[in-house]
Amino acid sequence: MEARLQEATRMHTAPGVQAHFHASADLYKRWSPQGHLHFGFWRWPMSPFDRRAMLDELVRQVVRELRARQGDRLADLGCGYGAAARLVAHELGARMEAITIVEEQAIEGQVAALAAGIDHLVRMRHADFRRTGLADGSLDGAYALESLCYGKGAAKADVIAEIARIIKPGGRLALVDGFLLKRPAGLRARMVRTVEQGWALPCFPQRDAFIDALDAQGFADIRVRDLSWNVAPCAAHGPILMVQGWIERRLNGTRLNALERAHLRSCLLGIALGTQRDLFRYLMITATKAA
């Protein structure tokens, strides 16, 4: 355990993204005390008011696409506090390489895995998911929950190249994220850029460019599934939590800092962006590395 924590402290990573997650840590924990940093998946007959159940269900929906078995070695790319990795390790018995560029997340996640008695299955790695340090072809699969958007460019080709390197032939990739369908213009371009800046994103991925990059890196059986309506009930929790948080801050005599305000502005505009169906979709994309 100590060796893993020492490994985490040696990393130096993107200051803008670091600052965003440092400033927004309290907001994210309000969203999910367990440490999920993504939307949730609703399906009948789940309660749309049970946010934790929806958050866990999104993890299950994504990881199911990996067709993983007990003992498989999987990567959680952009794992945050490792909540999803712990869920997968607990339910599937998979060996998890959980990668985050935020040092505090790596440490907190490893402590949580130790407390849950699954630290032998979950390894929190403080690393850039574009340069994981994992060996070539060492993984049975990888998944990402609203994190590959932190890659470079509309195609996120740098992330896809690293995934192609570390997954075995026949290994699976599954991810969810918000995708642009086309280049925005006018006021919608300003809205998109405001959302990106508030979440410290270089840019949102563009669906067709992303699929082309997967193809170029030797992925096959590429499938796209629109989950926009499935995540909408969970996304609706956001404005309610924002109002609650604002009231609590006012009662406590404290104010949101600039980065927190930018984060909340992105959350509100992100919901508005989700209504622009011709421009933006919340997608699950799956693929298999060709043999």
Disulfide bonds with the S-S distance in Angstrom:
none
